[in-house]
Amino acid sequence: MTDDDMLFDDDDFLVDDDAAPVAAAGPAAVGARGAAVPAPRVQPCAGDAWVVLVVDDEPEVHAVTAMVLSDVRFKDRPVTLLSARSAAEARTVLAARRDIAVVLLDVVMETDDAGLQLVRHIRHDLGNRAVRIILRTGQPGQAPERDVILAYDINDYKAKTELTSQKLFTTLVAALRSYEDILALETSRQGLRKIIDASASLFQARSMSLFASGVLTQLSAVLGTPVSGIVCAQRGRPGSRGPAAREVFILAGAGIYEGAADRPLADHAADPVVTAIAEALAAQANLYAADHMVLYIPTPNGREVVAYLQTGRPLTALDEQLVEVFCGKVSVGFDNLYLYEQLKRAHQATVVALADLAEHKDTDTGEHVLRVERMTEAVARRLRADGHYADQIDDIFLEQVGMASILHDVGKVSVPDAILQKPGKLTDEEWLVMREHAAAGGTILHRAARLVDGSSYLSLGADIASGHHERWDGGGYPRGLSGEAIPLAARIVAVVDVYDALTSARPYKKPWPREDAISYLRDQEGRQFDPRVVEAFLAVLAELDAAAADPDA
């Protein structure tokens, strides 16, 4: 007996228990015994439809299945059928579609075990563990149920003779429910993996703005949304007082909020965004809307952080759960970064105070060390951008070199004020005393660096203090180093320090015209200064000039 004989010898196959099949199906659905009935044309799948693949070499099976499932809805989503007349054709469909929820699969097609081989292909070759596979066979003896269930990763086994329309409906809905649960588990697993990866990445950030920017990026990755139209804000900036302490300031932004960091939210966001953030702060709770969400992230130390994300779609319950897990992870990070930045500011304040003392208690020279700090970091970044000294200028170097440069003249604490503040030219004896400050500064900072394992900015500061009076041609002091034997940080500070000293008023001199100072730097390339550092410094200077000329650029 063929599959076709079994199909139509059993009056209950795919027939509504309470309705006549012909009336329900229409004239094209069921043909005479053995007659060819065209398989239903595959319709484009709506984005929210359940996709079911029917794999069978009997045209009538496709037609009757389509008839029975035509009005089936599960969780208010319709069913869209795809058809394959052979296992080979099914392989092509499965390779092209990853959204197939259920496969209704015949066993005997082009070969006696074509369906079973397709099961192996789906599970092993395609690695698709989510799709639910329901075997339907007209010849159970060809593939005994016990053997098939044990040997093949299928989810149900039905003889065609037992499948009434009601049983097919029940079987399909059970499979769709299982498929939905599997997808939810997989989505949750992937989301948690993203959160773990995001946390590892985020906690490498060393500044609040970088950390906040990373929160925006990783939130978007967890939810699968573009990093656009997002803002992360904090109530009150560190050190703010009075009304400003209650304002909302942007920590980092993306999309239309790019570049708005450290500015008042009300001045740089649309009214609906400001209102939504205010509501989240007032409610001290997350708010979810149809196309955006506002996350209220309280930190263990009592600070408040808010993240606004334009999602473009409503979030599912699982999305919200993942977001809340993510917020719990990052709330501690905001506190840690806040404390880190406070500690860093305290260090910087101490360093500046020490530098001011070394710079003979003069306000202008105190500003000198801050200018040197800014320009030193800018020149280092320019050198790396130009591909110079890439093996030396890493992220830690860039983070520490500016602060380290503040200490370049710390050795002057050992020089008497009478020499430091002398308005005229120094005598030979006084000059010898003055020259000792470089070695003295290096010794002081090297000793301090050893107390903190030698890897802090103090170690870099020691290189700068002892080396920024060395010359590229070897004619400097205190050790007569030349070329790249002089530490890179010292070579950078040498250029920055000389330019700022030349263009600033000092007790013993008037400021040089800017053009004369630039000419001096160019004249000393390859003699006093590292040529690459001079070129990087002049490039930074040109960028600053351009920015000053066009502040809106």
Stockholm file with secondary structure:
# STOCKHOLM 1.0

chainA/1-553         MTDDDMLFDDDDFLVDDDAAPVAAAGPAAVGARGAAVPAPRVQPCAGDAWVVLVVDDEPEVHAVTAMVLSDVRFKDRPVTLLSARSAAEARTVLAARRDIAVVLLDVVMETDDAGLQLVRHIRHDLGNRAVRIILRTGQPGQAPERDVILAYDINDYKAKTELTSQKLFTTLVAALRSYEDILALETSRQGLRKIIDASASLFQARSMSLFASGVLTQLSAVLGTPVSGIVCAQRGRPGSRGPAAREVFILAGAGIYEGAADRPLADHAADPVVTAIAEALAAQANLYAADHMVLYIPTPNGREVVAYLQTGRPLTALDEQLVEVFCGKVSVGFDNLYLYEQLKRAHQATVVALADLAEHKDTDTGEHVLRVERMTEAVARRLRADGHYADQIDDIFLEQVGMASILHDVGKVSVPDAILQKPGKLTDEEWLVMREHAAAGGTILHRAARLVDGSSYLSLGADIASGHHERWDGGGYPRGLSGEAIPLAARIVAVVDVYDALTSARPYKKPWPREDAISYLRDQEGRQFDPRVVEAFLAVLAELDAAAADPDA
#=GR chainA/1-553 SS CCHHHHHHHSTTTTCCTTSCHHHHHCTTTSCSTTCCCCCCCCCCCCTTCEEEEEECSCHHHHHHHHHHHTTCEETTEEEEEEEESSHHHHHHHHHHCSCEEEEEEESCSSSTTHHHHHHHIIIIISCCCSSEEEEEESCGGGSCHHHHHHHSCCSEEEEGGGCCHHHHHHHHHHHHHHHHHHHHHHHHHHHHHHHHHHHHHHTTCCSHHHHHHHHHHHHHHHHTCCSCSEEEEEESCTTCCGGGGGSEEEEEEEGGGTTCTTSBHHHHSCHHHHHHHHHHHHHTSCEECSSEEEEEEECTTSCEEEEEEECSSCCCHHHHHHHHHHHHHHHHHHHHHHHHHHHHHHHHHHHHHHHHHHTTTCHHHHHHHHHHHHHHHHHHHHHHHTTSSTTTCCHHHHHHHHHHHHTTTGGGGGSCHHHHTCSSCCCHHHHHHHHHHHHHHHHHHHHHHHHTTTCSHHHHHHHHHHHTTCCTTSCCSSSCCCGGGSCHHHHHHHHHHHHHHHTSCBTTBCCCCHHHHHHHHHHTBTTTBCHHHHHHHHHHHHHHHHHHHCTTC
#=GC SS_cons         CCHHHHHHHSTTTTCCTTSCHHHHHCTTTSCSTTCCCCCCCCCCCCTTCEEEEEECSCHHHHHHHHHHHTTCEETTEEEEEEEESSHHHHHHHHHHCSCEEEEEEESCSSSTTHHHHHHHIIIIISCCCSSEEEEEESCGGGSCHHHHHHHSCCSEEEEGGGCCHHHHHHHHHHHHHHHHHHHHHHHHHHHHHHHHHHHHHHTTCCSHHHHHHHHHHHHHHHHTCCSCSEEEEEESCTTCCGGGGGSEEEEEEEGGGTTCTTSBHHHHSCHHHHHHHHHHHHHTSCEECSSEEEEEEECTTSCEEEEEEECSSCCCHHHHHHHHHHHHHHHHHHHHHHHHHHHHHHHHHHHHHHHHHHTTTCHHHHHHHHHHHHHHHHHHHHHHHTTSSTTTCCHHHHHHHHHHHHTTTGGGGGSCHHHHTCSSCCCHHHHHHHHHHHHHHHHHHHHHHHHTTTCSHHHHHHHHHHHTTCCTTSCCSSSCCCGGGSCHHHHHHHHHHHHHHHTSCBTTBCCCCHHHHHHHHHHTBTTTBCHHHHHHHHHHHHHHHHHHHCTTC
//
